[in-house]
């Protein structure tokens, strides 16, 4: 734990994680911010305290303002997690999609990603990622190598 003196108030901020480890989530910072709001600190004071602890991994000033406002306006039961969002999933790489691409590639190895995308209904980029990352396949195209130049051709 780390101790901060802010005027007459003493705040305890619980550090979660290892020093030098890049924070993947701001949940511990939000928990600490919730405590600071309950202690009566302003958004600026809270942000400066978080900066002192988390340094480069600290939440941005605008995010501290947003979460400070949520915690200050809430009844004390405001969750520190983000709300669930509706919408399309981030990735189309599902096991079913991988299986469909694998089947399409197995039938004809000369198919392009665009043709497979048309057949499966997936985007061309998704098909390419599945072929490259999941199936570990590469499209090898033979190239014509130019012949060695003769002395006469070199002088031209």
C-alpha positions in Angstrom: 0.0 0.0 0.0 1.1 3.5 -0.6 0.4 6.5 1.7 -0.4 10.0 0.4 -0.8 13.2 2.4 -3.2 15.6 0.9 -3.7 18.6 3.2 -5.1 17.1 6.4 -6.5 14.0 4.8 -4.6 10.8 4.7 -5.5 8.5 1.8 -4.6 4.9 1.4 -4.4 3.7 -2.1 -4.2 0.0 -2.8 -1.7 -0.9 -5.5 -2.6 -3.9 -7.6 0.0 -5.3 -10.0 3.7 -5.4 -10.3 5.9 -2.4 -10.6 6.8 -1.9 -14.3 3.9 -4.0 -15.5 1.7 -2.3 -18.0 -1.8 -2.1 -16.7 -4.2 -3.9 -18.9 -7.3 -2.5 -17.2 -8.1 0.6 -15.3 -10.3 -1.3 -12.8 -7.9 -0.8 -9.8 -7.6 2.9 -10.6 -11.4 3.2 -10.7 -11.7 1.5 -7.4 -9.1 3.9 -5.9 -11.0 6.8 -7.6 -14.2 5.6 -6.0 -12.6 5.7 -2.6 -11.2 9.2 -3.2 -14.6 10.5 -4.3 -16.1 9.0 -1.1 -13.4 10.7 0.9 -14.4 14.1 -0.5 -11.5 14.7 -2.9 -12.0 16.8 -6.1 -11.3 15.3 -9.6 -8.1 17.3 -9.8 -6.8 16.1 -6.5 -7.8 12.5 -7.3 -6.1 12.6 -10.7 -2.9 13.9 -9.2 -2.9 11.2 -6.6 -3.5 8.5 -9.2 -0.6 10.0 -11.3 1.7 9.7 -8.3 0.9 6.0 -8.0 0.4 4.8 -11.5 2.7 7.2 -13.4 2.7 6.4 -17.1 -0.2 3.8 -16.7 -2.5 6.4 -15.2 -6.0 7.0 -16.6 -6.3 10.2 -18.7 -7.6 13.4 -17.2 -10.9 13.1 -19.2 -11.5 9.6 -18.0 -10.9 10.6 -14.4 -13.5 13.4 -14.9 -16.0 11.0 -16.3 -15.6 8.4 -13.6 -15.4 11.0 -10.8 -18.7 12.5 -12.0 -20.3 9.0 -12.1 -19.2 8.1 -8.6 -20.1 11.6 -7.2 -23.6 11.5 -8.7 -24.2 7.9 -7.8 -25.6 6.5 -4.5 -22.4 4.7 -3.6 -23.4 1.5 -5.5 -22.0 2.6 -8.9 -20.0 -0.3 -10.4 -16.4 0.3 -11.4 -16.8 -1.9 -14.5 -17.9 -0.7 -17.9 -21.5 -1.3 -18.9 -22.1 -4.1 -21.4 -22.4 -2.9 -25.0 -24.6 -4.3 -27.6 -23.6 -4.6 -31.2 -21.7 -6.9 -33.5 -18.8 -8.9 -32.0 -15.3 -7.7 -32.6 -14.3 -10.8 -34.5 -15.9 -13.3 -36.9 -13.2 -15.9 -36.1 -15.4 -18.4 -34.5 -14.8 -22.2 -34.6 -17.6 -22.5 -37.2 -16.0 -19.9 -39.4 -12.6 -21.6 -39.2 -14.2 -25.0 -40.1 -16.0 -23.4 -43.1 -12.7 -21.9 -44.4 -10.8 -25.1 -43.8 -13.4 -27.0 -45.8 -13.3 -24.5 -48.6 -9.5 -24.6 -48.8 -9.5 -28.4 -48.6 -11.8 -28.7 -51.7 -9.7 -26.5 -53.9 -6.3 -25.2 -52.8 -6.2 -22.8 -55.7 -9.1 -20.7 -54.4 -8.3 -17.1 -53.4 -9.4 -15.5 -50.2 -12.0 -13.4 -52.1 -13.6 -16.6 -53.5 -13.7 -18.2 -50.1 -15.1 -15.1 -48.6 -18.0 -15.1 -51.2 -18.7 -18.8 -50.4 -18.7 -18.5 -46.6 -20.2 -15.0 -46.2 -17.2 -13.8 -44.2 -15.1 -10.7 -45.0 -12.0 -11.1 -47.2 -9.8 -9.9 -44.3 -11.3 -12.4 -41.9 -10.7 -15.2 -44.3 -7.2 -14.1 -44.8 -6.6 -14.0 -41.0 -8.1 -17.5 -40.6 -5.9 -18.9 -43.4 -2.8 -17.2 -42.1 -3.2 -17.4 -38.3 -5.5 -20.3 -37.6 -4.7 -22.8 -40.4 -1.1 -21.7 -40.8 -1.3 -21.8 -44.6 0.6 -19.7 -47.1 -0.2 -19.1 -50.8 3.0 -19.8 -52.7 2.9 -18.4 -56.2 5.6 -19.5 -58.7 7.6 -16.7 -60.2 9.3 -16.5 -63.5 13.0 -15.7 -63.0 14.5 -13.6 -65.7 17.4 -15.4 -67.5 21.0 -14.2 -67.3 21.7 -11.3 -69.6 24.1 -11.8 -72.4 27.0 -9.4 -72.9 25.1 -7.8 -75.9 22.0 -7.2 -73.7 24.1 -5.6 -70.9 25.5 -3.0 -73.4 22.1 -1.9 -74.6 
